[in-house]
Amino acid sequence: MKKNIFVFWTGDNEMSPARSACLKTLANSQCEITLVTPENLAGWIKDDAPLHPAYQHLSAVHRSDYLRPYFMHHYGGGYADIKETHSSWLPAFDALAAAPDAFGIGYREKSAKGVANIHRHRIDGTSYHLDTQTSAFANFLRYRFYRANWRKMIGMCAYVFRPETDFTALWLAHVEKRLDLLMPRLSADQAPDPRAAADPTADGASAPYPVPWSFLCADVIHPLVYRHRDRILQGLPMPNFKNYL
């Protein structure tokens, strides 16, 4: 597998100086870095796998959340948030290569607090677990279970996956099914800013933009990782979670 790391910058805004500095530190991974932007994205889209029509209505953050499974499924390799990176990824790529039954490798989730808040995120009052309607109470119980098993989860900011596996196919399919649910609402309520989300603000108000913060990312990946935990390795260097905005 090519030792390449995909990085996404999906908005029209320029990177802040802090982000630009973080991007440069990805050279410490000792891998090839591929920055995907609105200018070159079309060249990566497969003719037989067009982007979901909801893509144009998503916030920049949620566009990145969708591109992760798209690229991991169709191309494989690494993905990284634009955060400070200080260590080589080569040992992680080698560990994955040495484990042919493994789907991917990441860093262990930082703490129980990093587990997806699947119990909080609903669409028109309906809760979902992957692509199945469920109750908020059932999701709360799942959330508590996942928190208790957080050491078996990988973090969301960096990982490596083999392409075209059962795992990446499920990941992409679940995210696209969630976009199907959101599409009628997204057409009416486009993202007002790059980091828009439907989660309540500090004053308790909810934005009209309908996509909860991790609805397309950790809410999908954490349940899938736990389900396939025996085939998801740990050992990727953890990025620095400070000084990146």
DAMO-V399685 format. One record per backbone hydrogen bond with DSSP energy under -1.0 kcal/mol. CO is the residue of the C=O (numbers start at 1). NH is the residue of the N-H. Records with the same first field share a line. If there is no record, write none. Layout:
CO->NH / NH
This chain:
2->4
3->32
4->78
5->34
6->80
7->36
16->20
17->21
18->22
19->23
20->24
21->25
23->26
24->27
25->28
26->29
27->30
29->89
32->5
34->7
36->9
37->41
41->44
46->49
52->55
54->57
55->58
57->191
59->63
60->64
61->65
62->66
63->67
64->68
66->70
67->71
68->72
69->73
70->74
71->75 / 76
73->164
77->161
78->6
79->159
81->83
84->240
89->93
90->94
91->95
92->96
93->97
94->98
96->99
99->102
103->162
104->233
105->160
106->235 / 236
107->155
111->114
112->115
116->118
117->120
123->126
126->123
127->134
129->132
132->129
135->139
136->140
137->141
138->142
139->143
140->144
141->145
142->146
143->147
144->148
145->149
147->150
149->152
150->153
153->109
157->81
159->79
160->105
161->77
165->169
166->170
167->171
168->172
169->173
170->174
171->175
172->176
173->177
174->178
175->179
176->180
177->181
178->182
179->183
182->186
183->187
185->189
193->196
194->61
201->204
205->201
211->198
212->215
214->217 / 219
217->220 / 221
218->222
220->224
221->225
222->226
223->227
224->228
226->229
228->231
231->103 / 104
233->106
